[in-house]
Amino acid sequence: MTKEEKVAFVIETLNEIYPEIPIPLDHKDPYTLLVAVLLSAQCTDVRVNQITPLLFAKADNPYDMVKLSVEEIKEIIKPCGLSPMKSKGIHGLSQILIEKHNGEVPQSFEDLEALPAVGHKTASVVMSQAFGVPAFPVDTHIHRLMYRWNLTNGKNVQQTEKDAKRIFPRELWNDLHLQIIWYGREYSPARGWNLEKDIITKTIGRKSVLGEYYKNK
């Protein structure tokens, strides 16, 4: 298969498996999405979705959030891990949204990445899911799968993102990054991986990855 055929096969297969694409993090607007994505760092989406209703019951907008102390936020979000950093980030970014952006989440990468505790991946998720701007946020699943599929050398997530943006059509980025995440969780996990169920890797996988898999069987 040529690289073009491999890319077409990936897109086709993912569209077949995920014609409807669920959004992993529960939210109702750009602000609640931003907070949920920030909480998801090194924490599962399932856990985040259990915690955000408790937090948003008290504060689901920046004006209410700054009325809570960093300590109060920290207590609520503790199960998500990294709570000292995340609570400061949530409180701090809420303050900045009020002071600089009229309480609204800005619609630019630059403004988002200037907020405390918001990195490029968080900004990319918000831009794509809240505002429909083409972005390709790379999480651990996408990083792993792009490498397994031999579509990147995957030295780091920045390189993987560059490669993904180069090979996949821009108009598909927002759907594709979610489809790949779901596929990675269900069919191509890091642990307990069953290649027989993983049709994409089985068909186009990197030779060294497939060789390693069979060697360990």
N, C-alpha and C positions, 0 to 999 in steps of 0.2 A: 504493500500500500504506500502511495506517496503521502507526504505530509498533508496535502490538501484533502486527500481521501480520508485520512485519519481524523482530521478536524470535522469533516462532514459526517463521519460515522459517529463521533462523539455527540455532535449536535442532534443528529437524528435519534440516537438511542435515548438521550436525555429527554427529548421531546415526547418520545413514546412512553417513557416511564413516568414523567412528570408533566403531563399536559396542563395540569393546574399546579401552581407552585405556592405552597403555603409559606407565609412569612414566619421565620422561626421565633422572633421576639414579639410578644404581645405589646401593643401600644395603640394610642388613639390619635396622636399628632406628632409633629417633628420633635417637640420637647421631650415627650415621654419615650420616643424612640431613642433620642440622644442619650438619655439617662440609662435606658435598658442596655444599649450597646456598650456604654462605658462599664456597666456592671458585669457584662459578659466576659470581660478579660479574665482568662484563666478560671472560668466558671461555666458550667453547662447552661444552655438556654433554658432547659427544664427548671433548673434551680432559680434562674433569674425570673422566669415567669411565675414562680411561687412567691418571690420576694417583692416584685414591683407592685402588686396590688396593695400590699401593706404600706409601702412607701407612698404610693400615689393616693391612697385614702387620706393621708395627711397633707400631701403636697403634690399636685400634678401640674404645677406651673412654677416658673421661677419666683414669682412674688410670694407664694406660700412657702416655697422651699427655703428662701433666705430667712424666713421666720423661725425655722428649725435651727437648732445649733448643730455644728459639725458632729458633736458627740451623739445627739439624738439620731441623726442620719446614720452614723456609724453603727449604733445599736441595731437598727432595723436591717441594715444590709450586711451585717456580720457574716451570715451563712454564705455569702457570695465570695468571701475571701478578699484579701488586700483592702479591707474596709477602712483603715486609716487614710490611705491614699485616695481611695474612691470617694469617701465622704467629703474630704477636703475639695476634691475635684468637682463634685456635684454642687456643693455650696458655692465654691468659687466661680464656676461657670454661670450659675444662676445669677449671681451678683453682676457679672459682666454683661449678661444678656439684658438685664434691666438697665444698666448704666449706658451701654453702647448701642444696643439693638432694639430698644423699646420693648424688651421682654420677649422678642421673637428670635427663633433660631435662624442665624444667617444662612443664606443660600450660596455660599462660596467656600471652596476648599480652604482658601487662605484665612478667612475669618473663623471657620470652624477649628482649624488646626492651631489657631492662636489661643483657643480656650484651654483652661487648665485640664490636664488628664485626657485631652482629646488628641489622639495621634492620627496618622494618615488613614489607617484602616477604619477607625471609628468615623472619621469625616466621610470616607468613601461610602460606608453603609448608609449614613444619613442622606448624603447627596443622591444616592441611587434609589433608596426605598422611600424617603420622605418627599423628594423633589423630582424624581424621575430623570436625574442627570446621569448620563452613562458613566459608570465607574466599575472597577473590578476589584473589590476588596478581597485580599487574599488571606484566608485563615489557614489553620494547620491542615484542614481537610483538602483544600484546594492545592496547597503547597505539596502535600503528599501525592495527590492524584496526578497533578501535572508532571511530577517526576516519574511516577509509575508508568504514565502513558508516554513517556519519552518526548514530551512537548516542551520541556525546559530542563536545564541542567540543575535548576533549583538550588543554587548556592545559598540564596537567601530569599525572603519573601518579596523584596524589591525587584529582584531579577525575575522571579516567577510572575509577578504582576505585569512587568514589561512584556514578557513573552506572551502572556495570555492576551494582553491588549493588541499585540501585533498579529496574532494568528486568528483570533475570533472576531467576527464582524461587530463593529461598535454598537449597532442597534440591538444586538443580542446580549451584551455584557450584563445588564441588570438581571435578566432571567437566568442566564447561564451560571453566574456565580452562585446563585441560590440552588440551582439544579445540581451543581457539582457538590455543594455542601451536603445536600440530602443524599446524593448518591454515595458520597464518601462514608456517611454515617451508616447507611443501610447495606451497602454492597462491598465497600472497600475500606473497612476500618483499619486502624493501626494494629489493633490486637484482635485476635480471634478471627482473622481474615480467611475466608473460604473463596479461593480463586474460581472454583466452579460456578459460584453465583455471580462473580464479578465479570460480566460479559465484556465490558470495555477493556479492562486490563488484560483479560485472557486473549482478546483479539489483537490489541495494538500495543501491549505492554513492552516496556524496556526489557531487552533480553537478559540483562544481569539481574533484574528484579524477579523475572520469571524463574531464572536458573536458581536463584537463592531460595525462592519459595519451594520449588520441587526438591531441592537438596535437603531442606529442613523437614520435609514430609516424612 
